[in-house]
Amino acid sequence: MKAILFNLHDVMQFITIYQCVLFALFLWLFRSKRRGNVLLALFLFAQAAIPLDNLIMYGTAFRQWAIDFSPNIFYLFGHAYWLEAPLLLLYVRAMIYRDYRIKRSDWLLFLPFVAYVLFEVVNYYRLDYAAKVVILQGYDTFAPPKLTLSVGFLRELFRIVCGILALIELLRYQKRIKDEFADIEKIDLTWLKILVLGFLAVRMDSMFVSTTLISSFAPSLGIDLDFWGLAADYAAMLLVSALIFFSMGHSQVFAGFSQPETKEAEKPEEKPIISPEQISQLETYMKEKKPYLNCLLNLENLSKQLQMSRGNLSQLINRHYQQNFFDFINTYRIDECKRLLSDPANKNQTMLEIMENAGFNSKASFNTFFKKKVGMTPTEFREKLNQTAS
């Protein structure tokens, strides 16, 4: 076989397919069946189908081979475009919310996929073999039919909307972190932000190409659509590589929190009533039991210890003390540090030991928060105490 079917760009597409399928199978077969892992595997399978669709539709020599093989494989893998975007959105939600369950409303994200399947059945798959070959032989990849362009535009618009929704979920998570956790040092959103923003940029690139084709401005403006199309393909390959690298090392990085209760989401204006008894209960518990000494303490842990709902406790801290959970707990820890540093019995303890005994497990957070609350570093505070004592 001497015919050359692939060029360098085609090889890049195969690398993307190989990476996606291999890592998806690894997640499916060898990782726990956590909802996040399953959704990530499905997303990767969808991502693998996209470059395969590109090869079939636009590969110079591969396209003709595909026509000879079977015209029925055309448009088949293009369905993945309508799946990868909602799957990435659901994956982000599964990473953020520990108790995430796919709701009935989430299935609406797959209605465009169903609509596209029906569209292709009516407009292509119901045709006989000869009619399909005629369509494919006469298809101009640089001047596709207006209906095809319109569907492509709607597809890219849908993918961008899903990307924006995923970004909104991340921003909401970032906003709520300090309301749920007292230690945020190890909560790293960077790689997931890169993933979401990266694929959003790829979709924006595809939208630019789609819009340019519809408007027919490319020739007059000298826009190289081949370049922009390939840029999106190479960017997708790099993003998949980054996804594999970072997800292997950071898949457990998110402690996650529970999804807001439905009625809270529907009626955000209804705030729980804060009673003096609840305030007294919280302050007494913090003073006597000192739960803040546990470096793993979070809002849900504390609410269970107090036998109070998570929402009520959060509202109590936010509204009565005008603080988020992070500031509230670490203020107690700073007071404990000051008490330990002031005790002569602890004069030989290192600052690291003082920090750990007060409930901190991050030196950076300890130093930063101590200086913010006290106005000096822990070391300066200790030196000032020693000068006063002498």
RAQUIDA-V678396 format. One record per residue. N is the residue number from 0. OMEGA is omega in radians with two decimals (NA if undefined). Layout:
BEGIN
n->[N;N]
omega->[OMEGA;OMEGA]
END
This chain:
BEGIN
n->[0;1;2;3;4;5;6;7;8;9;10;11;12;13;14;15;16;17;18;19;20;21;22;23;24;25;26;27;28;29;30;31;32;33;34;35;36;37;38;39;40;41;42;43;44;45;46;47;48;49;50;51;52;53;54;55;56;57;58;59;60;61;62;63;64;65;66;67;68;69;70;71;72;73;74;75;76;77;78;79;80;81;82;83;84;85;86;87;88;89;90;91;92;93;94;95;96;97;98;99;100;101;102;103;104;105;106;107;108;109;110;111;112;113;114;115;116;117;118;119;120;121;122;123;124;125;126;127;128;129;130;131;132;133;134;135;136;137;138;139;140;141;142;143;144;145;146;147;148;149;150;151;152;153;154;155;156;157;158;159;160;161;162;163;164;165;166;167;168;169;170;171;172;173;174;175;176;177;178;179;180;181;182;183;184;185;186;187;188;189;190;191;192;193;194;195;196;197;198;199;200;201;202;203;204;205;206;207;208;209;210;211;212;213;214;215;216;217;218;219;220;221;222;223;224;225;226;227;228;229;230;231;232;233;234;235;236;237;238;239;240;241;242;243;244;245;246;247;248;249;250;251;252;253;254;255;256;257;258;259;260;261;262;263;264;265;266;267;268;269;270;271;272;273;274;275;276;277;278;279;280;281;282;283;284;285;286;287;288;289;290;291;292;293;294;295;296;297;298;299;300;301;302;303;304;305;306;307;308;309;310;311;312;313;314;315;316;317;318;319;320;321;322;323;324;325;326;327;328;329;330;331;332;333;334;335;336;337;338;339;340;341;342;343;344;345;346;347;348;349;350;351;352;353;354;355;356;357;358;359;360;361;362;363;364;365;366;367;368;369;370;371;372;373;374;375;376;377;378;379;380;381;382;383;384;385;386;387;388;389]
omega->[-3.05;-3.12;3.13;-3.11;-2.98;2.96;-3.09;-3.13;3.09;3.11;3.09;3.11;3.13;3.08;3.11;3.12;-3.11;-3.13;-3.08;-3.08;-3.10;-3.11;3.09;3.10;3.09;3.13;-3.06;-3.01;-2.96;3.10;3.13;-3.11;3.00;-3.08;3.13;3.13;3.13;3.13;3.10;3.11;3.12;3.09;-3.13;3.07;3.10;3.11;3.11;-3.11;-3.07;3.09;3.08;3.06;3.11;3.13;-3.10;-3.05;-2.95;3.11;-3.01;-3.14;-3.09;-3.13;-3.14;3.09;-3.13;3.10;3.13;-3.12;3.09;3.10;-3.13;3.13;3.09;-3.13;-3.08;-3.08;3.08;3.08;-3.09;3.11;-3.09;-3.12;-3.00;-3.10;3.09;3.12;3.09;3.10;3.14;3.09;3.11;3.12;3.14;3.10;-3.08;-3.06;-3.09;-3.09;-3.03;3.03;3.11;-3.10;3.13;3.14;3.13;-3.13;3.09;3.12;-3.09;3.09;3.07;3.08;3.13;-3.14;-3.14;3.07;3.13;3.12;-3.11;3.10;-3.10;-3.00;-3.08;-2.95;3.13;3.14;3.12;-3.03;-3.07;-3.13;3.11;-3.14;3.12;3.13;-3.08;3.14;-3.11;-3.09;3.09;-3.07;-3.14;3.10;-3.12;3.14;-3.11;3.13;3.11;3.12;-3.13;3.10;3.11;3.11;3.12;3.12;-3.13;3.09;3.11;-3.13;3.11;3.11;3.11;3.11;3.11;3.10;3.10;3.12;3.10;3.10;3.13;3.13;3.07;3.12;-3.13;-3.14;-3.06;-3.05;-3.08;3.04;-3.07;-3.02;3.08;3.09;-3.07;-3.05;-3.05;3.13;-3.04;-3.14;-2.97;-3.03;3.14;3.05;3.12;3.14;-3.09;-3.14;3.13;3.14;3.05;3.10;3.09;-3.14;3.08;3.08;3.13;3.09;3.10;3.13;-3.12;3.14;-3.14;3.12;-3.14;-3.07;-3.13;3.14;-3.01;-3.11;-3.08;-3.13;3.14;-3.13;3.13;-3.09;3.06;-3.13;-3.10;3.08;3.12;3.10;3.11;-3.14;-3.14;3.11;3.11;3.12;3.14;3.13;3.09;3.10;3.12;3.12;3.14;-3.10;-3.06;-3.11;3.09;-3.09;-3.03;-3.05;-3.13;-3.00;-3.09;3.06;3.07;3.01;-3.06;3.07;3.07;3.11;-3.05;-3.09;3.06;-3.13;-3.10;-3.08;-3.10;-3.10;-3.12;-3.11;3.12;3.10;-3.14;-3.12;3.07;3.14;3.12;3.11;3.13;3.13;-3.13;-3.09;3.11;-3.13;-3.14;-3.11;-3.03;-3.05;3.14;-3.12;-3.13;3.10;3.06;-3.07;-3.13;-3.10;3.01;-3.05;-3.10;3.09;-3.08;3.14;3.10;3.12;-3.14;-3.06;-3.13;3.13;-3.13;-3.14;3.13;-3.13;3.13;3.11;3.14;-3.13;-3.09;-3.00;-3.09;-3.08;-3.14;-3.13;2.93;-3.07;-3.13;-3.13;-3.10;-3.11;-3.09;3.01;3.07;-3.14;3.10;3.10;3.11;3.08;3.13;3.11;-3.14;-3.14;-3.13;-3.12;3.13;-3.12;-3.09;-3.05;-3.13;3.13;3.09;3.13;3.10;3.11;3.09;-3.14;-3.10;-3.14;3.11;3.09;3.09;3.01;3.09;-3.12;-3.13;3.13;3.14;-3.11;-3.11;-3.08;3.13;-3.13;3.13;-3.07;-3.01;-3.14;3.10;-3.14;3.09;3.13;3.10;3.12;3.13;3.14;3.11;3.10;-3.13;3.12;3.12;-3.10;-3.13;NA]
END
